[in-house]
Amino acid sequence: MYKRGLTFLIVIGMLILHLAFLPALAETGPKSAPLNQGGIQDGIVRVRLLSLGNPSSLKLTFSGSYSVNGQTLSNGSTATVSFNKSTGQLTLIVGGAVSNMGASFRLTRLAGGVKIAQSRVPDNVYPGDLQFTAKGSALYVVARVYIEDYLYGVLPYEMGNSSGLEALKAQAVAARTYTLNAMKQAVALYDLVDTTADQMYNGTPSGNENCRRAVDETCGIAVKNGGEYTATYYTASNGGQTETVKNAWNVAGPDYLIIQDDPYDLSNPDAKVVSVRVSGSNPQSGKMGSLLNQKAAAAFGSGAAVTAVHAVTPHSPRYAYPSRLYGKMDFDVSYVLNGQEATGILTFDIFSELEGALGMSINSTKNELWSVTQSGDTFVISARRYGHGVGMSQRGAMQMARMGYTYDQILGFYYPGCVRVLYTMDMPVLPTDAPLPTQEPFAPETAAPVSPIPVATAWVSTAEGSLNLRASPDSHAKVLRTIPQYAQISVYDRGDTWCRTVYEGTEGYVMTRYLSFAEITMPTAAPATPAPAAPTAGLSAAVATDKGSLNLRREPKSSAKVLCTIPQYDQVIVLDNGETWCQVVYEGIQGYVMTKFLAFASVEQPTAAPPAVFVEPMRELSMPVLGLVNTPLSTLNLREGCSTDTRILLEIPKGQYATITAVGDTWCAVTYQDVSGYCMIQYLEFALYE
């Protein structure tokens, strides 16, 4: 009785001490990312369905209602989009009726979504508009989806519905941040793609309630470091230590993504680990036996045989402290040679001598973290890390959630110094009778009286690729037709918000902000100032720079976003010729280039210089991506330009990873072993998150 009472008092005492120390323990736990209020963000993300490849035909089934050119496509109906690669023309077939759609058209969502038979998961619905654009022999299929709906389709494929809610919430914020960053840096046609080159997206699967709840409970929240969106890399498992961008891909990265020990990944029983056992007293019995004897014979003399292992020590980390990515491993052994017993140390290279021979490879990049534990006279050699190791470990986040940590603590641990920002995601609401999509905000304006003659000449200038001509100056008004990008129009009444115009015999209204104006053409007593030419008949110029190409920028400043690069001697259409910057159009993309790097038509063009190496227009990735070389040959050529006729800089062995910094239609910009060039996309498997 006395002993039971004493035991009870001891337990109560320990419980009191435990409760007393809880606040102190909480203070030493992962620091939470604080929450700030943000403003309004565009909530529509444009996802190129790159996983479809370059199809000649797509079968669509509508799980809701859509419209195109005034025609409503009802729930349950089907349609086929055909693409003629030789002519670049699109055809829409609905109920046997064939419509020629030109080089671009959009299916506008009124309700529900659409299924694509050729997608990776045909039963999933894409809940947004579908934009089809032919560019040369390539078909771009772009889903325009509300960002929160998009995330419903990302989380199930990036982390999985069975994960803990707080881990899924951290994943949702990381994926949302990545998306907003991509939208900020996007080029004209799309923001990101649906593969691991950006994030896996297969439309919206059914079920997955945990994933949906995680998205809903973090709606609008992103993370930032130093006022910029955080580089929210994530990896399957880091093996117990996070990695830097520089170490992972040999490119510069943000300084807040540091090397730090990760006890949560290390303690997760589901984290990937491969192990072998070495008996200290009987080393011949395991996989290491023959390796030890071969090394002993080379180090101590022919015929040497290892009889015991006393210690196993990994050392020589590949990177500076505190990195534990060891490259060598020592075995302190006893051995017999010519009947004499002796001791010595055998040193192995982990990745060239042990990993393959022991079957312990996890990543082809050879970045596993090796460690040794001892139990009695048995040594357990383990390799961990499944993925690049940079940023958030998904296995670590899952373990933190199991331990009771919240998603903001998970984010604070993996993205040190980050701040959560709550944004309002703007989602345009289409009226139920809207026959076509609109890029204009609602801004009704009283129609001006009819003017007998045009007062100005203008041309369409909008990132949407076309402009809606409406029946009245109201964003909810009926769309009469769409006016193509750069089409020239006559303006009869010019208001601050709306203009009255006539396009190919149809009179209507367009928003002023999407027009670029020439000078007023009203007759006056004095001759009018000559109007600058519209893009269809504007001043042409050729790129002339010793750099081999010229950056086309979003704004007239050197720090502005680069939309694409224009090869040496290629022609551009000049919209506005300034002393320092020119506004130009190149292959349908409008932007700014420096005037000094243009040779105008009136100037003799250079002919003596050799032609520049062609580089197709590419989208720069906001974060570097790993690509696994997968070619039917033993190597993949890294070339000087985007053509098989250009010089081969080096050959990348099959099974190796290269760092990808930009992607185009057929080629991508690649760095391998500090050499930069171009490889064909079809021979690379993107692997950002694994």
C-alpha positions as CSV (number, residue, x, y, z in Angstrom):
1,M,0.0,0.0,0.0
2,Y,2.8,2.4,0.9
3,K,4.6,1.6,-2.4
4,R,1.5,2.2,-4.4
5,G,0.9,5.5,-2.7
6,L,4.5,6.6,-3.2
7,T,4.3,5.7,-6.9
8,F,1.1,7.7,-7.2
9,L,2.8,10.8,-5.6
10,I,5.8,10.5,-7.9
11,V,3.5,10.3,-11.0
12,I,1.6,13.3,-9.8
13,G,4.8,15.2,-9.2
14,M,6.1,14.4,-12.6
15,L,2.9,15.5,-14.2
16,I,3.0,18.8,-12.4
17,L,6.6,19.4,-13.5
18,H,5.6,18.5,-17.1
19,L,2.7,21.0,-17.1
20,A,4.9,23.7,-15.5
21,F,7.5,23.3,-18.3
22,L,5.0,23.3,-21.2
23,P,5.2,27.0,-21.9
24,A,8.9,26.9,-22.0
25,L,8.9,23.9,-24.3
26,A,6.4,25.6,-26.6
27,E,8.7,28.6,-26.9
28,T,11.6,26.4,-28.1
29,G,9.4,24.7,-30.7
30,P,9.2,25.8,-34.4
31,K,8.6,29.5,-34.8
32,S,5.2,30.3,-36.4
33,A,5.1,32.3,-39.6
34,P,3.2,35.5,-38.6
35,L,0.1,36.6,-40.6
36,N,-0.3,39.9,-42.3
37,Q,-3.1,41.4,-44.3
38,G,-2.6,41.7,-48.1
39,G,-4.5,43.3,-50.9
40,I,-6.5,42.0,-53.9
41,Q,-4.8,39.6,-56.2
42,D,-5.9,38.3,-59.6
43,G,-7.3,34.9,-58.8
44,I,-7.4,33.3,-62.3
45,V,-4.4,31.1,-63.1
46,R,-3.7,30.0,-66.7
47,V,-2.5,26.4,-66.8
48,R,-1.0,25.0,-70.0
49,L,-2.0,21.4,-70.3
50,L,1.4,20.3,-71.4
51,S,0.6,16.7,-70.5
52,L,-1.6,16.5,-73.5
53,G,1.4,16.8,-75.7
54,N,0.7,18.2,-79.2
55,P,-2.6,16.5,-80.1
56,S,-4.3,16.7,-83.4
57,S,-7.7,15.9,-81.8
58,L,-9.3,16.3,-78.4
59,K,-12.7,14.9,-77.3
60,L,-14.5,17.0,-74.7
61,T,-17.5,16.1,-72.5
62,F,-19.2,19.0,-70.7
63,S,-20.2,18.5,-67.0
64,G,-21.9,21.8,-66.9
65,S,-22.6,24.5,-69.5
66,Y,-20.2,26.4,-71.8
67,S,-20.5,28.9,-74.6
68,V,-18.6,29.6,-77.7
69,N,-19.5,32.2,-80.4
70,G,-23.0,32.6,-79.0
71,Q,-23.7,28.9,-78.9
72,T,-24.4,27.2,-75.5
73,L,-23.0,23.7,-74.9
74,S,-25.2,22.0,-72.4
75,N,-24.4,19.5,-69.6
76,G,-23.7,16.1,-71.0
77,S,-23.0,17.2,-74.5
78,T,-19.7,16.4,-76.3
79,A,-17.4,18.2,-78.7
80,T,-14.3,17.5,-80.7
81,V,-11.5,20.0,-81.2
82,S,-9.3,19.2,-84.3
83,F,-6.0,20.8,-85.1
84,N,-4.4,20.8,-88.5
85,K,-0.7,21.1,-87.9
86,S,0.1,21.9,-91.5
87,T,-2.3,24.9,-91.7
88,G,-2.4,25.9,-88.1
89,Q,-6.2,26.0,-88.1
90,L,-8.6,24.8,-85.5
91,T,-12.0,23.1,-86.0
92,L,-14.8,22.6,-83.5
93,I,-17.3,19.7,-84.1
94,V,-20.5,19.7,-82.1
95,G,-23.3,17.3,-82.9
96,G,-22.0,16.8,-86.4
97,A,-21.8,20.5,-87.2
98,V,-18.3,21.6,-88.1
99,S,-17.1,25.1,-87.4
100,N,-13.8,26.6,-88.5
101,M,-12.4,28.5,-85.5
102,G,-9.3,30.0,-87.0
103,A,-6.0,29.9,-85.0
104,S,-7.5,30.6,-81.6
105,F,-10.8,30.3,-79.7
106,R,-12.1,29.9,-76.2
107,L,-14.7,27.7,-74.6
108,T,-16.2,29.9,-71.8
109,R,-17.4,28.3,-68.6
110,L,-20.9,29.2,-67.5
111,A,-21.2,26.5,-64.9
112,G,-19.5,23.2,-64.0
113,G,-16.5,22.0,-65.9
114,V,-15.3,19.9,-68.8
115,K,-13.6,16.5,-69.1
116,I,-10.9,15.8,-71.6
117,A,-10.7,12.2,-72.8
118,Q,-7.0,12.4,-73.7
119,S,-6.0,13.8,-70.2
120,R,-4.0,11.7,-67.7
121,V,-7.2,11.3,-65.6
122,P,-10.1,11.4,-68.1
123,D,-12.8,11.4,-65.4
124,N,-11.5,14.5,-63.7
125,V,-13.2,17.8,-64.5
126,Y,-11.4,21.0,-65.4
127,P,-13.5,23.8,-63.8
128,G,-12.7,26.7,-66.0
129,D,-12.4,28.2,-69.5
130,L,-10.4,26.3,-72.1
131,Q,-8.3,28.5,-74.5
132,F,-7.1,26.8,-77.7
133,T,-4.3,28.6,-79.5
134,A,-2.4,27.4,-82.6
135,K,1.2,28.8,-82.8
136,G,3.0,27.4,-85.8
137,S,2.7,23.6,-85.6
138,A,2.0,23.6,-81.9
139,L,-1.3,23.6,-80.1
140,Y,-1.5,25.3,-76.8
141,V,-4.4,24.1,-74.6
142,V,-4.7,26.4,-71.6
143,A,-7.2,26.0,-68.7
144,R,-8.2,29.3,-67.1
145,V,-9.1,28.3,-63.5
146,Y,-9.7,30.1,-60.2
147,I,-6.6,29.5,-58.1
148,E,-8.4,27.8,-55.2
149,D,-10.1,25.4,-57.6
150,Y,-6.7,24.8,-59.2
151,L,-5.3,23.8,-55.8
152,Y,-8.1,21.3,-55.3
153,G,-6.4,19.5,-58.2
154,V,-2.8,19.9,-57.0
155,L,-2.8,18.7,-53.4
156,P,-4.1,15.2,-54.1
157,Y,-1.2,14.6,-56.5
158,E,1.5,16.4,-54.6
159,M,0.8,15.1,-51.0
160,G,-2.3,12.9,-50.9
161,N,-5.6,13.1,-49.1
162,S,-4.5,10.7,-46.3
163,S,-1.9,13.2,-45.0
164,G,-2.6,15.1,-41.8
165,L,-4.6,18.3,-42.1
166,E,-1.9,20.7,-40.9
167,A,0.6,19.2,-43.3
168,L,-1.9,19.5,-46.1
169,K,-2.5,23.2,-45.2
170,A,1.3,23.8,-45.3
171,Q,1.3,22.1,-48.7
172,A,-1.6,24.3,-49.9
173,V,0.2,27.5,-48.9
174,A,3.4,26.4,-50.5
175,A,1.6,25.5,-53.7
176,R,-0.5,28.7,-53.7
177,T,2.7,30.7,-53.2
178,Y,4.4,29.0,-56.1
179,T,1.4,29.6,-58.3
180,L,1.2,33.4,-57.5
181,N,4.9,33.7,-58.1
182,A,4.5,32.0,-61.5
183,M,1.5,34.3,-62.4
184,K,3.7,37.3,-61.5
185,Q,6.4,36.2,-63.9
186,A,4.3,34.7,-66.7
187,V,4.5,35.3,-70.4
188,A,1.6,35.9,-72.7
189,L,-0.1,32.6,-73.2
190,Y,0.1,30.8,-69.8
191,D,1.3,31.1,-66.2
192,L,2.5,27.5,-65.6
193,V,2.2,23.9,-66.9
194,D,0.4,20.9,-65.4
195,T,3.5,18.7,-65.0
196,T,6.3,18.6,-62.4
197,A,8.0,21.3,-64.4
198,D,5.7,23.4,-62.2
199,Q,3.1,21.4,-60.2
200,M,1.2,18.2,-60.9
201,Y,-2.4,19.1,-62.0
202,N,-4.9,16.7,-63.5
203,G,-8.1,18.7,-63.1
204,T,-10.3,18.2,-60.0
205,P,-10.7,14.7,-58.7
206,S,-13.8,13.7,-56.8
207,G,-13.6,13.2,-53.0
208,N,-10.3,14.2,-51.4
209,E,-12.1,16.1,-48.6
210,N,-9.0,16.6,-46.5
211,C,-7.3,18.3,-49.5
212,R,-10.3,20.5,-50.1
213,R,-10.5,21.4,-46.4
214,A,-6.8,22.4,-46.4
215,V,-7.3,24.7,-49.4
216,D,-10.4,26.2,-47.9
217,E,-8.9,26.8,-44.4
218,T,-5.9,28.6,-45.9
219,C,-7.8,30.4,-48.7
220,G,-5.8,33.3,-50.1
221,I,-2.8,32.8,-47.9
222,A,0.7,32.8,-49.4
223,V,4.2,33.3,-47.8
224,K,6.8,35.9,-48.4
225,N,10.4,36.6,-47.5
226,G,11.8,40.1,-47.7
227,G,8.7,41.4,-49.6
228,E,8.9,38.7,-52.3
229,Y,7.1,35.5,-52.7
230,T,9.0,32.7,-50.9
231,A,10.8,30.2,-53.0
232,T,8.5,27.4,-51.8
233,Y,10.5,24.3,-52.9
234,Y,9.3,21.1,-51.5
235,T,10.7,17.6,-51.5
236,A,9.4,14.1,-50.6
237,S,12.0,13.5,-47.8
238,N,15.3,15.3,-47.0
239,G,16.8,12.5,-45.0
240,G,17.1,14.5,-41.8
241,Q,18.8,17.7,-43.1
242,T,17.6,20.4,-45.5
243,E,19.7,21.4,-48.5
244,T,20.5,24.7,-50.2
245,V,19.6,25.6,-53.8
246,K,23.3,26.1,-54.6
247,N,24.3,22.6,-53.4
248,A,21.3,20.9,-55.0
249,W,21.5,22.5,-58.5
250,N,24.7,24.6,-58.6
251,V,22.7,27.8,-59.2
252,A,22.2,30.8,-56.9
253,G,19.3,30.6,-54.5
254,P,17.7,32.6,-51.7
255,D,19.8,32.8,-48.5
256,Y,16.9,31.8,-46.2
257,L,16.9,28.2,-47.7
258,I,19.7,27.0,-45.4
259,I,21.1,23.7,-44.3
260,Q,19.5,22.8,-41.0
261,D,18.9,19.5,-39.2
262,D,15.3,18.2,-39.6
263,P,14.4,15.9,-36.7
264,Y,10.8,15.5,-38.0
265,D,11.8,14.0,-41.3
266,L,14.3,11.8,-39.5
267,S,11.7,10.5,-37.1
268,N,9.0,9.8,-39.6
269,P,8.7,6.0,-40.0
270,D,7.3,6.5,-43.5
271,A,10.4,8.4,-44.7
272,K,12.5,6.6,-47.3
273,V,15.5,4.7,-45.9
274,V,17.7,1.9,-47.2
275,S,20.0,0.0,-44.8
276,V,22.6,-2.8,-44.7
277,R,24.0,-4.6,-41.6
278,V,27.6,-5.4,-41.0
279,S,28.6,-7.9,-38.3
280,G,31.6,-6.7,-36.4
281,S,32.6,-10.2,-35.4
282,N,31.7,-11.9,-38.7
283,P,32.0,-9.4,-41.5
284,Q,32.2,-12.1,-44.2
285,S,28.5,-12.9,-43.7
286,G,27.0,-9.7,-45.1
287,K,27.0,-7.8,-48.4
288,M,30.1,-6.0,-47.3
289,G,32.2,-9.1,-47.0
290,S,33.6,-9.3,-50.5
291,L,33.9,-5.5,-50.7
292,L,36.0,-5.5,-47.5
293,N,38.3,-8.3,-48.7
294,Q,38.8,-6.7,-52.2
295,K,39.7,-3.4,-50.5
296,A,41.9,-5.1,-48.0
297,A,43.8,-7.0,-50.7
298,A,44.4,-3.7,-52.6
299,A,45.4,-1.8,-49.4
300,F,47.3,-4.4,-47.4
301,G,48.4,-7.0,-49.9
302,S,47.1,-9.9,-52.0
303,G,45.4,-12.5,-49.8
304,A,44.4,-10.2,-47.0
305,A,41.1,-11.2,-45.3
306,V,39.1,-9.1,-43.0
307,T,38.3,-10.8,-39.7
308,A,36.6,-8.1,-37.7
309,V,35.1,-4.6,-38.0
310,H,35.6,-2.4,-35.0
311,A,34.1,0.9,-36.2
312,V,32.4,2.4,-39.3
313,T,32.7,6.2,-39.7
314,P,31.3,8.4,-42.6
315,H,33.3,11.5,-43.3
316,S,34.4,14.1,-45.9
317,P,31.1,16.0,-46.5
318,R,30.7,17.2,-50.1
319,Y,29.7,20.7,-48.8
320,A,30.8,23.0,-46.0
321,Y,29.6,22.6,-42.4
322,P,27.0,21.7,-41.3
323,S,26.4,19.5,-44.3
324,R,26.2,15.8,-43.6
325,L,26.3,14.7,-47.2
326,Y,29.3,12.5,-46.7
327,G,31.4,11.2,-49.5
328,K,33.7,8.8,-47.8
329,M,33.3,6.0,-45.2
330,D,36.1,4.4,-43.1
331,F,36.1,0.8,-41.8
332,D,38.4,0.2,-38.8
333,V,39.2,-3.5,-39.3
334,S,41.4,-6.4,-38.2
335,Y,42.7,-8.6,-41.0
336,V,44.9,-11.7,-41.5
337,L,47.7,-11.7,-44.1
338,N,50.1,-14.6,-44.5
339,G,49.0,-16.0,-41.1
340,Q,49.7,-12.7,-39.3
341,E,46.9,-10.6,-37.7
342,A,47.0,-6.8,-38.1
343,T,44.7,-3.8,-38.0
344,G,44.1,-1.0,-40.4
345,I,41.6,1.4,-41.9
346,L,39.8,0.8,-45.3
347,T,38.4,3.9,-46.9
348,F,35.6,3.6,-49.5
349,D,34.0,6.3,-51.7
350,I,30.3,6.1,-50.8
351,F,28.8,6.9,-54.1
352,S,31.2,5.1,-56.5
353,E,32.1,2.1,-54.5
354,L,29.3,1.4,-52.0
355,E,26.0,2.7,-53.1
356,G,25.6,0.6,-56.2
357,A,27.3,-2.5,-54.9
358,L,25.1,-2.5,-51.8
359,G,21.9,-1.6,-53.6
360,M,21.4,1.6,-51.6
361,S,20.7,4.1,-54.3
362,I,17.6,6.3,-53.8
363,N,18.3,9.3,-56.1
364,S,20.2,9.3,-59.3
365,T,21.7,12.6,-58.3
366,K,23.7,10.8,-55.6
367,N,22.8,13.1,-52.8
368,E,21.7,10.6,-50.1
369,L,22.7,11.2,-46.5
370,W,24.6,8.2,-45.1
371,S,24.8,7.4,-41.4
372,V,25.9,4.6,-39.1
373,T,24.4,3.3,-35.9
374,Q,25.8,0.5,-33.7
375,S,23.9,-2.2,-31.7
376,G,26.2,-4.6,-30.0
377,D,28.8,-5.7,-32.5
378,T,26.4,-4.9,-35.4
379,F,26.8,-1.8,-37.5
380,V,23.7,-0.5,-39.4
381,I,24.6,1.6,-42.4
382,S,21.7,3.7,-43.7
383,A,21.0,6.0,-46.6
384,R,18.2,8.6,-46.5
385,R,16.8,11.5,-48.7
386,Y,14.2,11.0,-51.4
387,G,14.4,14.1,-53.6
388,H,16.5,17.2,-53.8
389,G,16.1,18.1,-50.0
390,V,15.5,21.8,-50.6
391,G,12.7,23.6,-48.7
392,M,9.8,21.7,-47.1
393,S,10.0,18.0,-46.5
394,Q,6.6,16.5,-47.1
395,R,7.5,13.6,-44.8
396,G,8.7,16.0,-42.2
397,A,5.6,18.1,-42.5
398,M,3.5,15.0,-42.0
399,Q,5.4,14.1,-38.9
400,M,5.1,17.6,-37.5
401,A,1.4,17.4,-38.0
402,R,1.3,14.1,-36.1
403,M,3.2,15.8,-33.3
404,G,0.6,18.5,-33.0
405,Y,2.3,21.4,-34.7
406,T,0.2,23.8,-36.8
407,Y,0.7,24.6,-40.5
408,D,2.1,28.0,-39.7
409,Q,4.8,26.4,-37.6
410,I,5.6,23.9,-40.4
411,L,6.0,26.8,-42.8
412,G,8.1,28.8,-40.2
413,F,10.5,25.8,-39.8
414,Y,11.0,25.0,-43.5
415,Y,11.0,28.6,-44.8
416,P,12.9,30.5,-42.1
417,G,11.8,34.1,-41.7
418,C,8.8,33.8,-43.9
419,V,5.6,35.8,-43.3
420,R,2.1,34.7,-44.2
421,V,0.1,37.2,-46.2
422,L,-3.7,36.9,-46.6
423,Y,-4.8,38.1,-50.0
424,T,-8.3,38.5,-51.5
425,M,-8.4,36.4,-54.6
426,D,-10.4,38.2,-57.3
427,M,-12.6,35.9,-59.3
428,P,-14.5,37.4,-62.2
429,V,-18.2,36.3,-62.3
430,L,-19.5,35.6,-65.7
431,P,-23.2,36.4,-66.3
432,T,-25.2,33.4,-67.1
433,D,-26.0,34.6,-70.6
434,A,-22.5,35.7,-71.5
435,P,-21.7,34.3,-75.0
436,L,-18.0,35.0,-74.8
437,P,-15.3,35.7,-72.1
438,T,-14.4,39.2,-71.2
439,Q,-11.3,40.8,-69.9
440,E,-13.0,44.1,-69.0
441,P,-14.1,45.0,-65.5
442,F,-17.7,46.2,-65.1
443,A,-17.7,49.9,-65.9
444,P,-20.9,51.2,-67.6
445,E,-20.6,54.4,-69.4
446,T,-23.3,56.5,-71.2
447,A,-23.0,56.1,-74.9
448,A,-21.8,59.3,-76.7
449,P,-23.7,60.6,-79.7
450,V,-22.7,59.3,-83.1
451,S,-19.9,61.2,-84.8
452,P,-20.1,61.4,-88.6
453,I,-16.3,60.6,-89.2
454,P,-13.6,58.8,-87.3
455,V,-11.7,60.8,-84.7
456,A,-8.8,58.5,-84.3
457,T,-7.1,55.3,-85.5
458,A,-6.1,52.6,-83.1
459,W,-5.2,49.0,-82.9
460,V,-6.0,46.3,-80.4
461,S,-3.3,45.8,-77.7
462,T,-4.3,43.3,-75.0
463,A,-2.5,40.3,-73.4
464,E,-5.7,38.3,-73.9
465,G,-5.0,38.0,-77.6
466,S,-8.3,39.5,-78.7
467,L,-10.8,42.2,-77.6
468,N,-14.6,41.9,-77.2
469,L,-16.7,44.3,-79.3
470,R,-19.9,44.9,-77.3
471,A,-23.4,46.1,-78.1
472,S,-23.2,48.9,-75.5
473,P,-20.5,50.5,-73.2
474,D,-21.1,47.9,-70.5
475,S,-19.0,44.9,-69.5
476,H,-22.2,42.9,-69.2
477,A,-23.4,43.9,-72.6
478,K,-23.8,41.3,-75.5
479,V,-20.5,40.5,-77.3
480,L,-21.0,41.1,-81.0
481,R,-17.7,39.6,-82.0
482,T,-14.0,39.5,-81.0
483,I,-11.4,41.7,-82.6
484,P,-7.9,40.0,-83.1
485,Q,-4.8,41.3,-81.4
486,Y,-3.2,44.2,-83.4
487,A,-6.2,44.6,-85.7
488,Q,-6.5,48.3,-86.8
489,I,-9.9,50.0,-86.1
490,S,-11.4,53.4,-86.6
491,V,-12.6,55.2,-83.4
492,Y,-15.7,57.4,-83.8
493,D,-16.2,58.4,-80.1
494,R,-13.3,58.2,-77.7
495,G,-14.2,58.1,-73.9
496,D,-12.0,57.6,-70.9
497,T,-13.4,54.1,-70.4
498,W,-15.1,53.1,-73.7
499,C,-14.7,53.9,-77.4
500,R,-17.3,53.5,-80.1
501,T,-15.9,51.8,-83.2
502,V,-16.7,49.8,-86.3
503,Y,-14.9,46.6,-87.1
504,E,-15.5,44.9,-90.4
505,G,-19.0,46.4,-90.7
506,T,-20.1,45.8,-87.1
507,E,-20.5,48.8,-84.8
508,G,-20.0,48.5,-81.1
509,Y,-17.9,49.4,-78.1
510,V,-14.5,48.4,-76.8
511,M,-12.6,49.5,-73.7
512,T,-10.2,52.4,-74.2
513,R,-7.5,50.8,-72.1
514,Y,-7.0,48.0,-74.6
515,L,-6.3,50.3,-77.5
516,S,-3.1,51.9,-78.8
517,F,-3.8,55.1,-80.5
518,A,-2.3,56.8,-83.6
519,E,-2.6,60.6,-83.8
520,I,-6.0,62.2,-84.3
521,T,-7.0,62.2,-88.0
522,M,-9.7,64.8,-87.8
523,P,-9.2,67.3,-90.7
524,T,-8.0,70.8,-89.5
525,A,-6.8,73.9,-91.2
526,A,-3.2,72.7,-90.9
527,P,-2.0,69.3,-92.1
528,A,-2.4,66.7,-89.5
529,T,0.7,65.2,-87.9
530,P,1.4,61.9,-89.6
531,A,0.1,59.0,-87.6
532,P,2.5,56.3,-86.6
533,A,1.9,53.1,-88.5
534,A,-0.2,50.3,-87.0
535,P,1.5,47.0,-86.5
536,T,0.1,45.6,-89.7
537,A,2.0,48.3,-91.6
538,G,4.4,49.7,-89.1
539,L,8.1,50.6,-89.2
540,S,10.3,47.5,-89.2
541,A,13.7,47.0,-87.6
542,A,16.2,44.2,-87.2
543,V,18.0,43.2,-84.0
544,A,21.7,44.2,-84.2
545,T,23.6,43.4,-81.0
546,D,26.9,41.7,-80.3
547,K,25.2,39.6,-77.6
548,G,23.5,37.4,-80.2
549,S,20.0,38.2,-79.0
550,L,17.9,41.0,-77.5
551,N,15.6,40.9,-74.5
552,L,12.0,41.9,-75.1
553,R,10.8,43.4,-71.8
554,R,7.4,44.0,-70.3
555,E,8.2,47.7,-69.5
556,P,10.7,50.2,-70.8
557,K,13.3,49.6,-68.1
558,S,16.2,47.2,-67.7
559,S,14.8,45.7,-64.5
560,A,11.5,44.7,-66.1
561,K,10.4,41.1,-66.8
562,V,11.9,39.5,-69.9
563,L,9.0,38.2,-72.0
564,C,11.3,36.5,-74.6
565,T,14.6,36.9,-76.4
566,I,14.8,38.0,-80.0
567,P,17.5,36.4,-82.1
568,Q,20.1,38.5,-83.8
569,Y,18.9,40.0,-87.2
570,D,15.2,38.9,-86.6
571,Q,12.7,41.6,-87.6
572,V,10.3,43.4,-85.2
573,I,7.4,45.7,-85.8
574,V,8.0,49.1,-84.1
575,L,4.9,50.7,-82.5
576,D,6.6,53.6,-80.8
577,N,10.2,54.7,-81.6
578,G,11.8,56.4,-78.6
579,E,15.3,57.6,-78.1
580,T,16.1,55.0,-75.4
581,W,13.3,52.4,-75.7
582,C,11.1,51.2,-78.5
583,Q,7.7,49.6,-78.2
584,V,7.7,46.6,-80.6
585,V,5.8,43.4,-81.5
586,Y,7.7,40.2,-82.0
587,E,5.9,37.0,-83.0
588,G,2.7,38.3,-81.4
589,I,4.3,39.4,-78.2
590,Q,4.3,43.1,-77.4
591,G,7.0,44.7,-75.3
592,Y,10.0,47.0,-75.2
593,V,13.5,46.8,-76.5
594,M,16.4,49.3,-76.3
595,T,16.6,51.5,-79.4
596,K,20.4,51.3,-79.7
597,F,20.2,47.6,-80.4
598,L,17.9,48.0,-83.4
599,A,18.8,48.6,-87.0
600,F,15.9,50.3,-88.8
601,A,14.8,49.7,-92.4
602,S,16.4,52.9,-93.6
603,V,19.7,51.7,-92.2
604,E,21.8,49.2,-94.1
605,Q,21.4,45.8,-92.5
606,P,24.5,43.9,-91.4
607,T,25.4,41.0,-93.7
608,A,29.0,40.1,-93.0
609,A,28.4,38.6,-89.6
610,P,27.5,35.0,-89.4
611,P,23.9,34.1,-88.5
612,A,23.2,33.9,-84.8
613,V,22.4,30.7,-83.1
614,F,18.6,30.3,-83.0
615,V,16.9,30.2,-79.5
616,E,13.2,29.7,-79.5
617,P,11.1,31.9,-77.2
618,M,11.0,30.4,-73.7
619,R,9.4,31.0,-70.4
620,E,11.8,31.5,-67.6
621,L,11.0,29.3,-64.6
622,S,10.7,31.1,-61.3
623,M,12.6,28.3,-59.6
624,P,15.1,25.8,-61.2
625,V,13.7,22.4,-62.1
626,L,15.5,19.0,-62.3
627,G,15.1,17.0,-65.5
628,L,16.0,13.3,-65.7
629,V,17.6,12.4,-69.0
630,N,15.5,9.6,-70.6
631,T,16.6,9.0,-74.1
632,P,16.7,5.7,-76.2
633,L,20.4,6.4,-76.6
634,S,23.1,6.4,-73.9
635,T,23.5,10.2,-73.9
636,L,21.6,13.4,-74.6
637,N,23.2,16.2,-76.5
638,L,23.5,19.6,-74.8
639,R,23.6,22.0,-77.8
640,E,24.5,25.6,-78.3
641,G,21.1,26.5,-79.8
642,C,17.6,25.2,-80.3
643,S,18.4,23.2,-83.4
644,T,20.0,19.8,-84.1
645,D,22.3,21.6,-86.5
646,T,24.0,23.6,-83.8
647,R,27.2,22.7,-82.0
648,I,27.2,20.0,-79.3
649,L,28.6,21.4,-76.1
650,L,28.7,18.1,-74.2
651,E,26.8,14.8,-73.8
652,I,24.6,14.2,-70.7
653,P,24.5,10.5,-69.7
654,K,21.2,8.8,-69.6
655,G,19.8,8.6,-66.0
656,Q,21.5,11.9,-64.9
657,Y,19.7,15.0,-63.8
658,A,20.2,18.4,-65.5
659,T,19.0,21.8,-64.2
660,I,16.3,23.4,-66.3
661,T,15.9,27.2,-66.1
662,A,13.5,28.0,-69.0
663,V,11.1,26.0,-71.3
664,G,9.9,26.5,-74.8
665,D,7.7,24.5,-77.1
666,T,10.3,22.0,-78.1
667,W,13.5,22.9,-76.4
668,C,14.5,24.0,-72.9
669,A,17.5,25.9,-71.4
670,V,19.7,23.4,-69.4
671,T,22.7,23.6,-67.2
672,Y,24.8,20.5,-66.6
673,Q,28.2,20.5,-64.9
674,D,28.4,24.3,-65.2
675,V,27.8,24.2,-68.9
676,S,24.7,25.9,-70.2
677,G,22.9,25.1,-73.5
678,Y,19.7,23.6,-74.8
679,C,18.1,20.1,-74.9
680,M,15.0,18.8,-76.5
681,I,12.1,18.6,-73.9
682,Q,10.9,15.2,-75.1
683,Y,14.1,13.5,-73.7
684,L,13.8,15.0,-70.2
685,E,11.5,13.9,-67.4
686,F,10.8,16.8,-65.1
687,A,11.3,16.0,-61.4
688,L,11.0,19.1,-59.3
689,Y,9.4,17.5,-56.2
690,E,10.8,14.0,-56.1
